[in-house]
Amino acid sequence: MVLRQPISAGDAGAVHKLTGGGSSGDASRSDYVLDSGGAKVPLVRDTLLCDRCVLVDGRLKPVLEARFERSRHSTRPESAKGSLGTEDMEGRPFHGPTQELSFVRNLTPGRFSAVLVPTGVANVQRWQLFACNDTTGRVDGFSVEQGAQGLFNTQGIRFHTSPDPAFQDAVFERSSGTCPFTGRDLVPVASGGGHGETALRLTHEGAPAALVVADTLAVAVYAHVSATFDGTTAKLYVNGRAAGSGRCRSRRAPGVPSCWAGRTRAARCATSPTTWTSCEEGTGCARRPSWPRTWATG
């Protein structure tokens, strides 16, 4: 696994977005997406990229993947006669794709680190990432479960156990199913510490105001919680239904723009109706705010 930063947007080898979709590095093209200043928008910037490599004779080489030779897809053949291989029909190798860690934003060049750490569950490890945010001047920390092929599972694994407390110590599964002792459906394992397993807490601690709603959540049942804030009014939604709103005084950190564009965050409840945790920060956000944008209490 190799973590690296993308080259600068002005580099001769940079790839930029096209207005019709896709990307290109051809300097002679004129159909590039432009930002407000008229500059071409790079495909990726100020984030982390991840490549899977193997060490061969002291050199790192990209991992080859098995795909269908004609369709060049890993699971969909062009026809019933499609065959798997590491090259297409023209002899071009199928290298593993570069992954973009889009949750890392505004990365200061060269200032990041990553470590793979064990957990209390056998054969489950987590990536701990630290990245210096060039916009806020702070260090952002991310804890992400290791996924398939050593990559990143931002949704995490939901463990299951027996619905009968008498057998919960003997049943611990990585997916839903049937309890071998009772014949009933397995239930999600509830965290005993009151925190989500993947975990960004949504709290009003340190915020200039709190938005309080009367809704309660069932224990060990997923709930979707989202919030919006336009600089004046904060609104909270629980399972897609408006749960409350209120005027809140905005407090902006130095150097951070006064607006934030992007999808709201998904949230899940842990074991307490007054504890709110997020399973993952929403992807596609233009900026990651460094101050509280969501307030929720029971």
C-alpha positions in Angstrom: 0.0 0.0 0.0 1.4 3.4 -1.0 -0.1 6.7 0.1 0.9 9.8 -1.9 -0.2 13.2 -2.8 -1.3 14.2 -6.3 1.0 16.5 -8.3 0.2 20.2 -8.5 -2.5 21.4 -10.9 0.1 23.4 -12.8 2.4 20.4 -13.4 2.9 19.4 -17.0 1.7 15.9 -16.2 -1.5 16.9 -14.4 -4.9 15.6 -15.5 -7.9 17.9 -15.5 -11.7 17.5 -15.7 -13.6 17.8 -19.0 -16.9 19.5 -19.5 -18.4 16.4 -21.1 -17.2 14.1 -18.3 -14.0 12.3 -17.9 -10.5 13.8 -17.8 -7.5 14.5 -19.9 -3.9 15.8 -19.8 -3.8 17.0 -23.4 -2.8 20.7 -23.2 -4.2 21.3 -26.7 -7.8 20.7 -25.7 -10.2 23.5 -24.9 -13.1 21.7 -23.3 -11.8 21.7 -19.8 -13.9 22.6 -16.7 -12.7 26.0 -15.4 -12.9 27.5 -12.0 -14.1 31.0 -11.1 -10.6 32.3 -11.9 -10.5 30.7 -15.4 -8.0 28.0 -14.4 -8.5 24.3 -15.3 -9.9 22.1 -12.5 -7.6 19.2 -11.7 -9.1 15.7 -11.3 -7.8 15.5 -7.8 -5.9 18.0 -5.5 -5.0 18.7 -1.9 -5.9 15.1 -0.9 -4.4 11.6 -0.5 -4.1 9.0 -3.2 -3.7 5.3 -2.5 -2.1 2.6 -4.8 -1.7 -1.1 -4.2 1.8 -2.2 -5.1 4.1 -5.2 -4.8 7.9 -5.2 -4.1 9.8 -6.9 -7.0 13.6 -7.0 -6.9 13.7 -4.0 -4.6 11.3 -1.9 -6.8 7.6 -1.1 -6.2 5.4 -2.2 -9.1 1.6 -1.6 -9.5 -0.6 -4.6 -8.7 -2.1 -6.3 -11.7 -5.8 -7.3 -11.7 -7.7 -10.0 -13.4 -10.4 -8.7 -15.7 -12.3 -9.8 -18.8 -10.0 -9.2 -21.8 -12.7 -7.7 -24.1 -14.9 -5.7 -21.8 -11.9 -4.7 -19.5 -14.3 -5.1 -16.6 -13.6 -7.2 -13.5 -17.2 -8.7 -13.2 -19.0 -8.0 -16.5 -17.9 -9.9 -19.7 -18.7 -8.5 -23.1 -20.2 -11.9 -24.0 -20.5 -15.5 -22.8 -17.2 -16.2 -24.4 -15.3 -13.6 -22.3 -12.2 -14.8 -20.6 -10.2 -13.4 -17.7 -6.6 -12.2 -17.9 -4.2 -9.5 -16.8 -4.1 -7.8 -20.2 -6.7 -6.6 -22.7 -6.9 -7.8 -26.3 -4.3 -5.2 -27.3 -1.8 -6.3 -24.7 -2.3 -3.4 -22.3 -2.0 -4.5 -18.6 -4.8 -4.2 -16.1 -3.2 -2.2 -13.3 -5.1 -1.7 -10.1 -6.9 1.7 -9.9 -5.6 4.6 -7.8 -8.0 5.3 -4.9 -8.8 8.8 -3.8 -9.3 9.4 -0.1 -11.7 12.2 -0.6 -12.4 12.6 3.1 -8.9 14.1 3.4 -9.1 17.7 2.2 -6.9 20.8 2.1 -3.9 18.7 2.7 -0.6 20.6 3.4 2.1 19.2 1.0 4.0 16.4 2.7 2.4 16.7 6.1 0.5 13.5 6.7 1.1 10.1 8.3 -0.7 6.7 8.4 -0.5 3.7 10.7 -2.4 0.4 10.7 -3.5 -0.5 14.2 -5.1 -3.6 15.8 -8.5 -3.6 17.4 -10.2 -5.6 20.2 -11.8 -7.8 17.5 -9.7 -10.6 16.0 -8.6 -10.0 12.4 -10.1 -6.5 12.3 -7.7 -3.6 12.0 -8.1 0.2 11.5 -6.2 2.8 9.5 -5.3 5.8 11.6 -4.6 8.8 9.4 -3.3 12.2 10.4 -3.3 15.1 7.9 -2.4 18.8 8.3 -5.3 20.9 7.0 -3.8 23.8 5.1 -7.0 25.9 5.5 -7.4 25.6 9.3 -3.8 25.0 10.2 -4.9 22.1 12.4 -4.3 18.3 12.2 -7.3 16.3 11.1 -7.4 12.7 12.4 -9.3 9.8 10.7 -9.9 6.3 12.0 -11.1 4.0 9.2 -11.6 0.3 9.2 -9.3 -1.7 6.9 -11.4 -3.1 4.1 -11.0 -5.7 1.4 -7.5 -6.0 -0.1 -6.1 -3.8 2.6 -8.0 -0.7 1.5 -10.5 1.5 3.4 -14.0 0.5 4.5 -15.6 3.8 5.4 -18.9 2.2 6.3 -17.4 -0.3 8.8 -18.6 -3.8 9.7 -21.8 -4.2 11.7 -21.3 -7.2 14.0 -24.3 -9.4 15.0 -25.1 -11.6 17.9 -27.9 -13.7 19.4 -31.2 -11.9 20.4 -31.1 -14.0 23.6 -28.7 -12.5 26.2 -28.0 -16.0 27.4 -26.2 -16.9 24.2 -24.6 -13.5 23.2 -21.2 -14.5 24.6 -21.2 -17.5 22.2 -22.5 -15.8 19.0 -20.5 -13.1 17.2 -20.9 -12.8 13.5 -19.8 -10.3 10.8 -23.1 -10.3 9.0 -26.8 -11.0 9.6 -28.1 -14.5 9.9 -29.8 -17.0 12.2 -28.9 -17.7 15.8 -27.8 -21.4 16.0 -29.2 -21.7 19.5 -32.6 -20.0 19.2 -33.3 -20.1 15.4 -34.2 -16.4 15.5 -32.6 -13.6 13.5 -29.4 -12.2 14.8 -29.4 -8.6 16.1 -26.7 -5.9 15.7 -24.2 -5.7 18.5 -24.7 -2.5 20.5 -21.6 -0.7 21.7 -21.2 -0.9 25.5 -19.3 2.4 25.6 -22.0 4.6 24.2 -20.0 5.5 21.1 -20.4 4.4 17.5 -17.8 1.9 16.1 -16.7 4.2 13.3 -17.3 7.3 14.9 -17.6 10.9 14.7 -19.7 12.3 17.5 -22.2 15.0 16.7 -22.3 17.2 19.8 -22.7 20.9 20.6 -19.7 21.0 22.9 -17.8 24.1 22.1 -20.5 25.5 19.8 -22.0 28.9 20.4 -25.5 27.5 20.5 -27.3 24.1 20.8 -30.3 22.9 18.9 -32.4 20.7 21.2 -35.2 18.4 20.0 -37.5 16.1 21.9 -37.1 13.1 19.6 -35.8 9.9 21.1 -34.1 7.0 19.3 -34.5 3.2 19.9 -31.5 1.4 21.3 -29.5 -0.6 18.7 -31.6 0.6 15.8 -30.0 2.6 13.0 -31.2 6.2 12.5 -30.4 8.8 9.9 -29.6 12.2 11.4 -28.7 15.3 9.3 -28.4 19.0 9.9 -28.2 22.1 7.7 -27.0 25.6 8.6 -27.2 28.6 6.4 -25.3 30.9 8.7 -28.5 32.0 10.6 -30.9 29.1 11.0 -30.0 25.5 11.9 -32.3 22.7 11.0 -32.2 19.1 12.2 -33.8 16.1 10.5 -34.3 12.6 11.9 -35.0 9.8 9.5 -35.8 12.4 6.8 -38.4 14.2 9.0 -37.9 17.8 10.3 -37.2 17.5 14.0 -36.4 21.1 14.9 -34.9 24.4 13.9 -33.6 27.5 15.6 -31.5 30.6 15.0 -27.9 30.0 15.9 -25.0 32.5 16.0 -22.3 31.5 13.6 -18.7 31.3 14.8 -16.1 31.0 12.1 -12.6 29.7 12.7 -9.8 32.0 11.3 -9.0 31.4 7.7 -12.2 29.3 7.1 -14.7 30.6 4.5 -18.1 31.6 5.8 -20.0 29.0 3.7 -19.8 25.3 3.2 -21.2 23.3 0.3 -21.8 19.6 0.3 -24.0 16.8 1.3 -25.1 16.4 4.9 -23.6 13.7 7.1 -25.2 10.4 7.8 -25.5 9.4 11.5 -26.3 6.4 13.5 -27.3 6.0 17.1 -25.2 4.0 19.6 -26.8 2.6 22.8 -28.2 5.8 24.3 -31.0 7.9 23.0 -28.9 11.0 23.9 -25.7 9.8 22.1 -25.3 10.6 18.4 -22.5 9.3 16.3 -21.8 9.4 12.6 -21.0 6.3 10.6 -19.0 8.4 8.1 -18.6 11.9 7.0 -20.5 12.6 3.8 -18.5 12.4 0.6 -18.4 15.0 -2.0 -18.2 18.0 0.4 -16.5 21.0 -1.0 -14.9 21.8 2.4 -14.7 20.1 5.7 -15.7 22.6 8.4 -13.3 22.7 11.4 -16.0 24.0 13.8 -19.4 22.4 14.8 -22.0 22.5 12.1 -24.4 20.0 13.7 -26.0 20.1 17.1 -28.1 17.3 18.5 -29.1 16.2 22.0 -31.9 14.0 23.3 
